[in-house]
Amino acid sequence: MPSKQKNPLSPKKLLLTKWTAVNPTNKRKHFLVSKVILPELPEQAVEYVELEAVIDKQSQVIAWRELSNSPVWLQGWV
């Protein structure tokens, strides 16, 4: 039987992943990670990603760790 355990998120593998907002605003429900924002210094960790709404191409920058908050974000397009 397949495991239901979630794979841990990695900022290096988030580019072009699909996300669904649990509580959509302005009909923006489905999002795509359009950019992983690299830090100014290469030795610093990645902290932010840019999400683009599929419906109207509006983008927002969030901390990539927020995507693991399941009451707010679901992985994939649901």
C-alpha positions in Angstrom: 0.0 0.0 0.0 1.4 3.4 -0.9 2.6 5.7 1.9 0.5 8.8 2.6 3.5 10.6 4.1 4.2 14.0 2.5 7.5 14.6 0.8 9.4 17.4 2.5 9.5 20.6 0.4 12.8 21.9 -1.0 13.2 25.4 -2.4 15.4 24.1 -5.1 12.6 21.9 -6.5 9.7 24.3 -6.2 10.0 26.1 -9.6 6.9 25.4 -11.7 5.1 23.4 -9.0 1.4 23.9 -8.8 -0.5 25.0 -5.7 -4.2 25.5 -4.7 -5.3 28.2 -2.2 -7.6 26.7 0.4 -9.4 30.1 0.7 -9.3 31.8 -2.7 -9.5 35.5 -3.0 -10.7 37.3 -6.2 -11.2 34.0 -7.9 -7.5 33.3 -7.5 -7.4 29.6 -6.5 -4.7 28.0 -8.7 -1.1 29.1 -8.6 2.2 28.3 -10.1 5.6 28.9 -8.6 7.0 31.2 -11.3 10.3 32.1 -9.7 12.5 31.0 -6.8 14.1 34.2 -5.5 17.7 33.7 -4.8 19.4 35.6 -1.9 22.0 38.3 -2.6 24.8 36.2 -1.0 25.1 32.7 -2.4 25.8 31.2 1.0 22.4 32.3 2.3 19.4 30.0 2.1 16.5 30.6 -0.3 13.6 32.2 1.6 11.1 33.4 -1.0 9.2 32.3 -4.0 7.0 34.1 -6.5 3.5 32.6 -7.0 1.6 33.5 -10.1 -2.2 33.1 -10.3 -3.2 31.1 -13.2 -6.5 33.0 -13.9 -5.0 36.5 -14.3 -1.2 36.2 -14.0 -1.1 38.3 -10.8 2.0 37.5 -8.8 2.8 37.6 -5.1 6.0 36.9 -3.2 5.7 34.6 -0.2 8.2 32.7 2.1 8.5 29.3 0.5 7.9 27.6 3.9 4.3 29.0 3.9 3.5 26.4 1.2 3.8 23.6 3.8 0.9 25.2 5.8 -1.9 22.8 4.7 -4.8 24.9 6.1 -3.7 27.6 3.6 -2.1 25.8 0.6 -2.6 22.4 -1.0 0.0 20.9 -3.4 -1.3 20.4 -6.9 -4.4 21.8 -8.5 -7.4 20.5 -6.6 
